[in-house]
Amino acid sequence: MITLVLWHERLMKLKFDKYWGKCNFIMAIVAVLDPRFKMTSINFSFPKIYQGFEVARNIDCVHDSLYQLYNEYVVDYTSSNVGQSASKSTEGSSSVGGNNSKFKTGGRMEFDQFVRNANNIQPAKSDLDMHLEEGVFLCLNDSDLDFDALEWCKANNLKFRILSKMASNILSIPITTIASESAFSTTGRVIDVYRASLSTKTVQALLCGGDWVQPLYKIKKQSKVEPRSTSITEIVISFPK
């Protein structure tokens, strides 16, 4: 009996290591972008999940991946601002001598140009640096249950222009849930003898897509019993008219 229990514990440990063996970057980045957790949650939880050198390695991977992703948003934000500044300067030059020119003297025009140049100068610290250096946001009493990270990004849009855009895109990704008893047996229902050569990305798209489509189109699962008492699951899709 003891041997059987130890065998089951070993199997569960193997399944857990297979599921959590690799650092889940998207979940870690979501935690860091949430003002209630930030890197503090990573430094707290990773030593409980990983062992030895894997702790520091995975923390560094999350940190480096976060900055790599943020730098891509910086490039996109800078290029979009350059295009907008060029279009505004063209519109401003075309309006010189018009009705609005009499309201702008030489000193005011120089001041406006100074403001534009000052706004284009990148600060010494990036949005991400300031976000990580600030303390963790502590909710009062039970307000943590009603906290909306997306609303927080919207409220701090002017303070974190680039980070708020990045956080909004990542935090708005729908989550995928699965029953605990079938967490490690879902693949058998997706990859069969006819789909044995599916790539990892294709399988992930099938699982996540199916989970996201269910609430979107109100898909209902109905059980139907065959003559041999074999229970199968039939998916009924009701598309909106």
The 8 nearest C-alpha neighbors of each residue, nearest first, counted from 0:
[[1, 3, 2, 4, 5, 6, 7, 8],
 [2, 0, 4, 3, 5, 6, 7, 8],
 [1, 3, 5, 0, 4, 6, 7, 8],
 [2, 4, 6, 0, 1, 5, 7, 8],
 [5, 3, 1, 7, 6, 2, 8, 0],
 [4, 6, 8, 2, 7, 3, 9, 1],
 [5, 7, 3, 9, 4, 8, 2, 10],
 [8, 6, 10, 4, 9, 5, 11, 3],
 [9, 7, 5, 11, 10, 6, 12, 4],
 [8, 10, 12, 6, 7, 11, 5, 13],
 [9, 11, 7, 13, 12, 8, 14, 6],
 [12, 10, 14, 8, 13, 9, 15, 7],
 [11, 13, 9, 15, 10, 14, 8, 16],
 [14, 12, 10, 16, 11, 15, 17, 9],
 [13, 15, 17, 11, 12, 16, 18, 10],
 [16, 14, 12, 18, 17, 13, 19, 11],
 [17, 15, 20, 19, 13, 18, 14, 12],
 [16, 18, 14, 20, 15, 19, 13, 21],
 [17, 19, 15, 16, 20, 14, 21, 183],
 [20, 18, 16, 21, 17, 15, 22, 23],
 [21, 19, 16, 17, 18, 22, 15, 49],
 [22, 20, 19, 23, 18, 17, 16, 57],
 [21, 23, 24, 57, 20, 19, 27, 61],
 [24, 22, 26, 25, 21, 27, 19, 28],
 [23, 25, 27, 26, 22, 28, 61, 64],
 [24, 26, 28, 27, 23, 29, 169, 30],
 [27, 25, 29, 28, 24, 23, 30, 31],
 [26, 28, 24, 30, 25, 29, 31, 23],
 [29, 27, 31, 25, 30, 26, 24, 32],
 [30, 28, 26, 32, 27, 31, 25, 33],
 [29, 31, 27, 33, 28, 32, 36, 37],
 [37, 30, 32, 28, 38, 33, 29, 36],
 [33, 31, 29, 30, 37, 34, 28, 166],
 [32, 34, 30, 35, 31, 36, 37, 148],
 [35, 33, 136, 36, 37, 135, 32, 31],
 [34, 36, 136, 135, 33, 137, 37, 138],
 [35, 37, 40, 34, 33, 30, 39, 31],
 [31, 38, 36, 39, 34, 32, 30, 33],
 [39, 37, 41, 31, 40, 42, 36, 131],
 [38, 40, 42, 37, 41, 36, 43, 135],
 [39, 41, 43, 36, 38, 42, 44, 37],
 [42, 40, 38, 43, 44, 39, 45, 58],
 [41, 43, 39, 40, 44, 45, 38, 46],
 [44, 42, 40, 41, 45, 39, 46, 47],
 [43, 45, 47, 41, 46, 42, 40, 48],
 [44, 46, 48, 47, 41, 49, 54, 42],
 [47, 45, 49, 48, 44, 54, 50, 43],
 [46, 48, 45, 44, 49, 43, 50, 54],
 [49, 47, 45, 46, 44, 50, 19, 54],
 [50, 48, 46, 54, 45, 53, 47, 51],
 [49, 51, 53, 54, 46, 52, 48, 47],
 [52, 50, 53, 54, 49, 55, 46, 56],
 [51, 53, 54, 55, 56, 50, 49, 57],
 [54, 52, 56, 51, 55, 50, 57, 49],
 [55, 53, 52, 57, 56, 49, 46, 45],
 [56, 54, 58, 57, 53, 52, 59, 51],
 [55, 57, 53, 59, 54, 58, 60, 52],
 [56, 58, 60, 59, 54, 55, 53, 61],
 [59, 57, 55, 61, 60, 56, 54, 62],
 [58, 60, 62, 56, 57, 61, 63, 55],
 [61, 59, 57, 63, 58, 62, 64, 56],
 [62, 60, 64, 58, 59, 63, 65, 57],
 [61, 63, 59, 65, 60, 64, 58, 66],
 [64, 62, 60, 66, 65, 61, 59, 67],
 [65, 63, 67, 61, 66, 62, 60, 68],
 [66, 64, 62, 68, 63, 67, 61, 69],
 [67, 65, 69, 63, 68, 64, 70, 62],
 [68, 66, 64, 70, 69, 65, 63, 71],
 [67, 69, 65, 71, 66, 70, 64, 72],
 [68, 70, 66, 72, 71, 67, 65, 73],
 [71, 69, 73, 67, 72, 68, 66, 74],
 [72, 70, 74, 68, 69, 73, 75, 67],
 [71, 73, 75, 69, 70, 74, 76, 161],
 [74, 72, 70, 76, 71, 75, 77, 69],
 [73, 75, 77, 71, 72, 76, 78, 70],
 [74, 76, 72, 78, 73, 77, 79, 71],
 [77, 75, 73, 79, 74, 78, 72, 80],
 [78, 76, 80, 74, 79, 75, 73, 81],
 [77, 79, 81, 75, 80, 76, 74, 82],
 [78, 80, 82, 76, 81, 77, 75, 83],
 [81, 79, 83, 77, 82, 78, 84, 76],
 [80, 82, 84, 78, 79, 83, 85, 77],
 [83, 81, 85, 79, 80, 84, 86, 78],
 [82, 84, 80, 86, 85, 81, 87, 79],
 [85, 83, 87, 81, 82, 86, 80, 88],
 [84, 86, 88, 82, 83, 87, 81, 89],
 [87, 85, 89, 83, 88, 84, 90, 82],
 [88, 86, 90, 84, 89, 85, 91, 83],
 [87, 89, 91, 85, 90, 86, 84, 92],
 [90, 88, 86, 92, 87, 91, 93, 85],
 [89, 91, 87, 93, 88, 92, 86, 94],
 [92, 90, 88, 94, 89, 93, 87, 95],
 [93, 91, 89, 95, 94, 90, 88, 87],
 [92, 94, 90, 91, 95, 89, 96, 97],
 [95, 93, 91, 97, 92, 96, 90, 100],
 [96, 94, 92, 97, 100, 93, 91, 99],
 [95, 97, 100, 94, 98, 99, 101, 93],
 [98, 96, 94, 95, 99, 100, 101, 93],
 [97, 99, 100, 101, 96, 94, 102, 95],
 [100, 98, 101, 97, 102, 103, 94, 95],
 [101, 99, 96, 102, 103, 95, 97, 98],
 [100, 102, 99, 103, 98, 104, 96, 97],
 [103, 101, 100, 99, 104, 98, 107, 108],
 [104, 102, 100, 101, 107, 108, 105, 99],
 [103, 105, 107, 106, 108, 102, 101, 100],
 [104, 106, 108, 107, 109, 103, 110, 100],
 [107, 105, 109, 108, 104, 110, 103, 111],
 [108, 106, 110, 104, 109, 105, 103, 111],
 [107, 109, 111, 105, 110, 106, 103, 104],
 [108, 110, 112, 106, 107, 111, 113, 105],
 [109, 111, 113, 107, 112, 108, 106, 114],
 [112, 110, 108, 114, 113, 109, 107, 115],
 [111, 113, 109, 115, 110, 114, 108, 116],
 [112, 114, 110, 116, 111, 115, 117, 109],
 [115, 113, 117, 111, 112, 116, 118, 110],
 [116, 114, 112, 118, 117, 113, 111, 119],
 [115, 117, 113, 119, 114, 118, 112, 120],
 [116, 118, 114, 120, 119, 115, 113, 112],
 [119, 117, 115, 120, 116, 114, 121, 113],
 [118, 120, 116, 117, 121, 115, 80, 77],
 [121, 119, 117, 118, 122, 116, 115, 123],
 [120, 122, 119, 123, 118, 125, 124, 117],
 [123, 121, 124, 120, 125, 126, 119, 118],
 [122, 124, 121, 125, 120, 128, 126, 129],
 [125, 123, 122, 128, 129, 126, 127, 121],
 [124, 126, 128, 127, 129, 122, 123, 121],
 [127, 125, 129, 159, 128, 162, 130, 161],
 [126, 128, 130, 125, 129, 131, 162, 69],
 [129, 127, 125, 131, 130, 126, 124, 132],
 [128, 130, 132, 126, 127, 131, 133, 125],
 [131, 129, 127, 128, 133, 132, 126, 34],
 [130, 132, 128, 129, 133, 127, 37, 38],
 [133, 131, 129, 130, 128, 134, 127, 135],
 [134, 132, 130, 131, 129, 135, 136, 128],
 [133, 135, 136, 132, 131, 130, 34, 37],
 [134, 136, 35, 34, 36, 137, 133, 37],
 [135, 137, 35, 34, 134, 138, 36, 133],
 [138, 136, 135, 35, 139, 143, 34, 134],
 [139, 137, 143, 142, 136, 140, 141, 35],
 [138, 140, 142, 141, 137, 143, 136, 144],
 [139, 141, 142, 138, 143, 137, 144, 145],
 [142, 140, 143, 144, 139, 138, 145, 146],
 [141, 143, 145, 144, 139, 140, 138, 146],
 [142, 144, 146, 138, 141, 145, 139, 140],
 [145, 143, 142, 146, 141, 147, 138, 140],
 [146, 144, 142, 143, 147, 141, 138, 148],
 [145, 147, 143, 144, 142, 148, 138, 151],
 [148, 146, 150, 149, 145, 151, 144, 143],
 [147, 149, 151, 150, 33, 152, 146, 34],
 [148, 150, 152, 151, 147, 167, 153, 170],
 [151, 149, 153, 147, 152, 148, 154, 146],
 [150, 152, 148, 154, 149, 153, 155, 147],
 [153, 151, 163, 149, 155, 150, 154, 156],
 [152, 154, 150, 156, 151, 155, 149, 163],
 [153, 155, 151, 152, 156, 150, 157, 149],
 [156, 154, 152, 158, 153, 157, 159, 151],
 [155, 157, 153, 160, 159, 158, 163, 154],
 [158, 156, 160, 155, 159, 154, 153, 163],
 [157, 159, 155, 156, 160, 126, 163, 154],
 [160, 158, 162, 156, 126, 163, 157, 161],
 [159, 161, 156, 157, 163, 162, 158, 164],
 [162, 160, 164, 163, 159, 165, 73, 72],
 [161, 163, 165, 159, 164, 160, 126, 166],
 [164, 162, 152, 166, 165, 159, 161, 156],
 [165, 163, 167, 161, 162, 166, 168, 160],
 [164, 166, 162, 168, 163, 167, 169, 161],
 [165, 167, 163, 169, 168, 164, 170, 162],
 [168, 166, 164, 170, 165, 169, 171, 163],
 [169, 167, 165, 166, 171, 170, 164, 172],
 [168, 170, 166, 171, 167, 172, 165, 29],
 [169, 171, 167, 172, 166, 168, 29, 149],
 [170, 172, 169, 168, 167, 173, 149, 166],
 [171, 173, 170, 169, 174, 168, 167, 175],
 [174, 172, 171, 175, 211, 170, 207, 169],
 [173, 175, 172, 176, 211, 207, 210, 171],
 [174, 176, 207, 210, 173, 177, 211, 206],
 [177, 175, 174, 178, 210, 207, 179, 182],
 [176, 178, 182, 179, 175, 181, 210, 180],
 [177, 179, 181, 180, 182, 176, 185, 183],
 [178, 180, 182, 181, 177, 183, 176, 184],
 [181, 179, 178, 182, 183, 184, 177, 185],
 [182, 180, 184, 179, 183, 178, 185, 177],
 [183, 181, 179, 184, 180, 178, 177, 185],
 [182, 184, 181, 185, 186, 14, 180, 179],
 [185, 183, 181, 186, 182, 187, 188, 180],
 [186, 184, 187, 188, 183, 181, 182, 189],
 [185, 187, 189, 188, 184, 190, 183, 202],
 [188, 186, 185, 190, 189, 184, 191, 183],
 [187, 189, 186, 185, 190, 191, 184, 206],
 [188, 190, 186, 187, 191, 185, 202, 205],
 [191, 189, 194, 187, 195, 186, 188, 192],
 [190, 192, 194, 193, 195, 189, 187, 188],
 [193, 191, 195, 194, 190, 196, 187, 189],
 [194, 192, 191, 195, 190, 196, 197, 189],
 [195, 193, 190, 191, 196, 192, 197, 189],
 [194, 196, 192, 190, 197, 193, 191, 198],
 [197, 195, 194, 198, 193, 190, 192, 199],
 [198, 196, 194, 195, 201, 202, 199, 190],
 [197, 199, 201, 200, 202, 196, 203, 195],
 [198, 200, 202, 201, 203, 197, 204, 196],
 [201, 199, 203, 202, 198, 204, 197, 205],
 [200, 202, 204, 198, 203, 199, 197, 205],
 [203, 201, 205, 199, 204, 200, 206, 198],
 [202, 204, 200, 206, 201, 205, 207, 199],
 [203, 205, 201, 207, 202, 208, 206, 200],
 [206, 204, 202, 208, 203, 207, 209, 201],
 [207, 205, 203, 209, 204, 208, 202, 210],
 [206, 208, 210, 204, 209, 205, 203, 175],
 [209, 207, 211, 205, 210, 204, 206, 212],
 [208, 210, 212, 206, 207, 211, 205, 213],
 [209, 211, 207, 208, 212, 213, 175, 206],
 [212, 210, 208, 209, 213, 207, 214, 215],
 [211, 213, 215, 209, 210, 214, 208, 216],
 [212, 214, 218, 217, 215, 211, 210, 216],
 [215, 213, 217, 216, 212, 211, 218, 210],
 [216, 214, 212, 213, 217, 211, 218, 238],
 [215, 217, 218, 214, 213, 238, 212, 237],
 [218, 216, 214, 213, 215, 219, 237, 236],
 [217, 219, 213, 236, 216, 235, 237, 214],
 [220, 218, 235, 234, 217, 221, 236, 213],
 [219, 221, 234, 233, 235, 232, 222, 218],
 [222, 220, 233, 232, 219, 223, 234, 235],
 [221, 223, 232, 231, 233, 220, 224, 230],
 [222, 224, 231, 230, 232, 221, 225, 233],
 [223, 225, 230, 228, 229, 231, 226, 222],
 [224, 226, 228, 229, 227, 230, 223, 231],
 [227, 225, 228, 224, 229, 230, 223, 231],
 [226, 228, 225, 229, 224, 230, 231, 223],
 [229, 227, 225, 226, 224, 230, 223, 231],
 [228, 230, 225, 227, 224, 231, 226, 223],
 [231, 229, 224, 223, 228, 225, 222, 232],
 [230, 232, 223, 222, 229, 233, 224, 225],
 [233, 231, 222, 221, 223, 234, 220, 230],
 [232, 234, 221, 220, 222, 235, 231, 223],
 [235, 233, 220, 219, 236, 221, 232, 218],
 [234, 236, 219, 218, 220, 233, 237, 221],
 [237, 235, 218, 238, 234, 219, 216, 217],
 [236, 238, 216, 218, 239, 235, 217, 219],
 [239, 237, 216, 236, 240, 217, 218, 215],
 [240, 238, 237, 216, 217, 236, 215, 218],
 [239, 238, 237, 216, 236, 217, 215, 218]]
